[in-house]
Amino acid sequence: MVRTRSPRYSRFLIAGAAVGVVVGFVLAEARHTAATSPGVAVVYTAGFAGAIGAILFGLLAVLLDRPDPGGPHRPDRAGPDRPDQADAPGRTDDPAQREADAP
């Protein structure tokens, strides 16, 4: 039995939102003008940046979850994860056995 590891999407989304909120706070304070209330600017900017951060980190989690194109899931590769091919008749990993079976 082969176990595959996949990322925990909720952790990626929460981390992305947290990073986005922090970036939003910094941006709101750096771009604060007298025309808007400081609290409103911080809340809107932090909320928007948090949503963008969650989306970006979610995409990162999806990309990390994609299988390796040269990984063990390929049907033409035998190994411990592919017992149907590794246990096929005439197939051995022992070089001495291969020489003994050779014509």
C-alpha positions in Angstrom: 0.0 0.0 0.0 1.4 3.3 -1.0 0.6 6.4 1.0 0.5 9.7 -0.8 1.0 12.9 1.1 -1.2 15.8 0.2 -1.1 19.3 1.7 -3.7 20.3 4.2 -5.6 22.9 2.3 -7.2 24.6 5.3 -3.7 25.4 6.7 -2.6 26.9 3.4 -5.7 29.0 3.2 -5.4 30.3 6.8 -1.7 31.0 6.4 -2.3 32.9 3.1 -5.1 34.9 4.7 -2.9 35.8 7.7 0.0 36.9 5.4 -2.4 38.9 3.3 -3.9 40.6 6.3 -0.4 41.6 7.6 0.5 42.9 4.1 -2.8 44.8 4.0 -2.2 46.5 7.4 1.3 47.6 6.2 -0.1 48.9 2.9 -3.0 50.7 4.5 -0.7 52.5 7.0 1.8 53.4 4.2 -0.9 54.8 1.9 -3.1 56.4 4.4 -4.6 59.7 3.3 -6.6 62.3 5.1 -9.6 61.7 2.8 -10.5 58.4 4.3 -10.9 57.3 7.9 -7.9 55.3 9.0 -9.9 52.4 10.4 -12.0 52.0 7.2 -8.9 52.0 5.0 -7.1 49.4 7.2 -10.1 47.1 7.3 -10.9 47.2 3.6 -7.2 46.9 2.5 -6.5 44.1 5.0 -9.6 42.2 4.0 -8.9 42.5 0.3 -5.2 41.5 0.8 -6.3 38.6 3.0 -8.6 37.2 0.4 -5.9 37.5 -2.3 -3.3 35.8 0.0 -5.7 32.9 0.7 -6.3 32.5 -3.1 -2.6 32.5 -3.8 -1.7 30.1 -1.0 -4.6 27.8 -2.1 -3.2 27.7 -5.6 0.2 26.9 -4.2 -1.3 23.9 -2.3 -3.0 22.7 -5.5 0.4 22.9 -7.3 2.1 21.0 -4.5 -0.5 18.3 -4.7 0.1 17.5 -8.3 1.8 14.1 -8.9 5.4 14.0 -10.0 5.5 13.2 -13.8 8.4 10.8 -13.3 7.1 9.4 -10.0 6.3 5.8 -9.2 2.7 6.0 -10.5 3.9 5.4 -14.1 2.6 2.0 -15.3 5.9 1.1 -17.1 7.9 1.2 -13.8 8.0 -1.7 -11.5 8.7 -1.4 -7.8 7.3 -2.0 -4.4 4.4 0.2 -5.2 3.6 -1.9 -8.3 3.4 -5.5 -7.1 1.6 -6.6 -10.2 4.7 -5.9 -12.2 7.4 -6.7 -9.6 6.0 -10.2 -9.0 5.5 -11.1 -12.6 6.9 -14.5 -13.7 10.4 -14.3 -15.0 11.1 -11.0 -13.3 13.7 -10.8 -10.6 15.9 -8.3 -9.0 18.6 -10.8 -8.2 21.4 -10.7 -10.8 22.5 -14.3 -10.0 19.0 -15.6 -10.7 18.8 -13.7 -13.9 22.1 -15.3 -15.1 20.8 -18.7 -14.1 17.6 -18.2 -16.1 19.4 -16.9 -19.2 19.6 -19.3 -22.1 
